[in-house]
């Protein structure tokens, strides 16, 4: 991450991860959040399988254990 990029997250207290790994994991977390929005909209329109939203929620819960947003 260069100085021009501002991160919108911090690691929870006690979570130890080098900066490069944390940045990559944060990208995954952001993708999961985007997928969550998509799944919510799709679910409201009945375009998504019923098991998609719980799966996405599990991923988001895991990311919230690592990062403070």
FENUR-V843318 format. One record per residue. N is the residue number from 1. RES is the residue in three letters. OMEGA is omega in whole degrees, 0 to 359 (none if undefined). NEAR is the number of other C-alpha atoms within 12 Angstrom. Layout:
BEGIN
N,RES,OMEGA,NEAR
N,RES,OMEGA,NEAR
END
This chain:
BEGIN
1,UNK,180,15
2,UNK,185,9
3,UNK,181,6
4,UNK,181,6
5,UNK,178,9
6,UNK,179,10
7,UNK,181,20
8,UNK,182,14
9,UNK,170,21
10,UNK,177,23
11,UNK,174,24
12,UNK,177,16
13,UNK,179,11
14,UNK,177,11
15,UNK,180,16
16,UNK,182,14
17,UNK,179,18
18,UNK,187,12
19,UNK,181,17
20,UNK,179,13
21,UNK,179,14
22,UNK,179,23
23,UNK,179,24
24,UNK,178,16
25,UNK,178,25
26,UNK,176,29
27,UNK,178,20
28,UNK,179,21
29,UNK,178,30
30,UNK,177,24
31,UNK,177,19
32,UNK,178,27
33,UNK,177,25
34,UNK,178,18
35,UNK,178,24
36,UNK,178,25
37,UNK,179,20
38,UNK,182,20
39,UNK,178,26
40,UNK,180,25
41,UNK,180,16
42,UNK,180,17
43,UNK,178,20
44,UNK,179,14
45,UNK,179,12
46,UNK,179,15
47,UNK,186,15
48,UNK,175,21
49,UNK,184,16
50,UNK,183,16
51,UNK,182,15
52,UNK,184,23
53,UNK,178,26
54,UNK,179,18
55,UNK,178,19
56,UNK,180,29
57,UNK,178,22
58,UNK,178,18
59,UNK,179,24
60,UNK,178,28
61,UNK,178,18
62,UNK,180,19
63,UNK,179,28
64,UNK,175,23
65,UNK,183,18
66,UNK,188,25
67,UNK,168,28
68,UNK,183,20
69,UNK,none,17
END
